[in-house]
Amino acid sequence: MSLPHAILTALLEKPSSGLELTRRFDRSIGYFWSATHQQIYRELGKLEQQGFIRALPGAAPARGQKKQYEVLPAGRAELAQWAAAGQDPKPMRDPLLVRMRAAAVIGTGGLRAELERHLALHRAQLATYSGIESKDFPPGRDGEQDRLRHLVLRGGIELESFWIGWLTEALDALGEEPAEE
């Protein structure tokens, strides 16, 4: 996935200003594709230069006013082409897994605390996703767009559940940390 395609997706869902877009990233897309506010504003400029988006007519912003953007037909076509293209799965690259391998060689000092910290972070993220699911996807909300968005969220929930189970298993495998003498 690339940031321009995430921005095109968000703007097709709802035309937005740069500020609104960055806030929406912080609340939704950012859970799966993060970007700084500066990166989002830079991409908006590039997308506008490429003819994929434009500022809404009549939105000639004076100082302090927000410029609202919408996706143009060329942007929709670009997003459709990108969405239909194939892509191989990306290999997992997680420093925690390398730390585990290193601990197997040099000893597990400090590893338990790091695993417990990761476990707490994944539990918190799962709670966030579960809250979003309860709020945004009540029973009976099953239009095609809702089903697809819910599937993305369910992927995040399943991934967090995996990490919680795996980290719990890893902590069990470590056993008790020896008491300091």
N, C-alpha and C positions, 0 to 999 in steps of 0.2 A: 504494500500500500504506500501511497505517497501522499504527502501533505496536500498538494493541489487537488487530488481526487477527494480527499476527506473534506476539504473546503467546498468543492463543487457539490458534494452530497449534502452538506449542511445547508448551503444556500438554496438548493432545490427543495429541501424540506421547508425552508422559510427564508425569504429574503431578509438580510440582516445588515446592520452596520458592523464595522470591524470590532467595536467594543462588544456588541451583542454576540457576535460570532465567538470571540475569545471566551466570553462567559459560558456559552453553550458548550464549547470545548471542555471547559473546566468541569461541567456537569454531566457530560455524556460521552461524546466521541473521544475525549481526552483519556478516558479509562482504557481505551484500546489503541489509541494513536495520539501520543502526547506531542505538544508543540508549545513553544513559548508565545507570548503575545506578539513579540517582535517578529518571530517567524511567520505568524499568521498575517500580520500587516504587510510584510515583505511579499508573501505569496499573493495576497490580494492585488498588489500592484502588478505583479507579473501576469496574473490571470487576466487582468484588465488590458494590459499591453498585448496579450495574445488574442484578444477578442473573445475570450470565454465568458467574461462577466462584464457588467457595466454598472455604473451608478444609476440608480433609478431617476427617470426624468424629473426635473424640478427639484432635484436634491443637490443643488449647487451649494455646498455647505459654506456658510460663513464661519468665522472663528467660533469654535465651540459647538457647532452643529454636527450631527452625525451624518455621514454619507452612507446611504443604504445601497447595497449591491444586490443584483439579481443575475441569474445564469442566462446566458444567451444560447441560441440554438447550437452554435459551435461548441459551447461548453458542455451542453447536454450530450452531443454526439461524442465528444472526447470521453466523457464519463461512461457512456454506454459501451464504447469500444474497449476502454480499460476494464470495465466490469466483466465483459464477455471473454477477455483474454485469459489464457491459462497461466498459471504460476505454480512452480513446485513449492512444496512446504519448506519453510526455513528451518535449518537445524537449530536445536535449542542451544543457546549460549548463555549460561547463567554462572556467574562467578561463585555462587554458593556451592555448586557441584564441583568446581575445581578446588575450592577450599576443603571439601570433603575428601577428595583424592589426596590433597596435600596432607591432611590430618592422618590419613592412613599411613603415610610415610614418616611424618615428623612428630606425630603425637596429637592428641585431641585437646590439648590445653586451650581453653577459651571457646571451643567449638560449641559446647552446650549452650552458652549464653547467646551466641549468634543464632543457633537454631531456634531457641526460645523467642528471640526477638523477631525472627522471620515468621514464626508461628503466630505470634500476636498480630503482626501486620496483616497476614493472610486472613486471620479471623476478623479483623476490623474491616478489611475489604469485602469479605463475604457478607458481613452485616450491612455494609453500604449497598451492595448489589441486591440483597434480599429486601431492603427497604425500598429501593427503586422499583423492584419487581412488584411489591405489594401496592405501591402508589400508582405506578404507570400501567400495570397490566392486570386489572381486576378480572374476575371470571366474566366471560361473555364478550370481552374485547378481543375480537379475533379476525379483524380485517387483514388482508394480505400484508399490508405494510406493518401492521401491529405484530403479526406472526413473525415476520422476518426480523423486526427490531427486537422482539422478545427472544428469538433464537440467539441473537448476538449476545444479549444479556445472559441468557442461560449458559452460553459458552463460557462467559466470565465466571458465573457461579460454579460451573463444573470444574473449571480450572482452579479456582480458589479451594474448592472441596478436595481436589486431588492434592494440592500442596499441603493442606491441613493434615490429610491422612498420611502423606509421605513424611512430613516433618515429625509427626507423632511417632511414626515407625522408626525414624532415624534417632529420635531422642530415646526411645525404648532400646534400640540397638546399642546406644552408647552406655546404657546402664547408669548407675549412680556415679557422680563425680567423686573421686577420692577426697576425703577430708584433709585439709591442710594440717600439718603437724606443727 
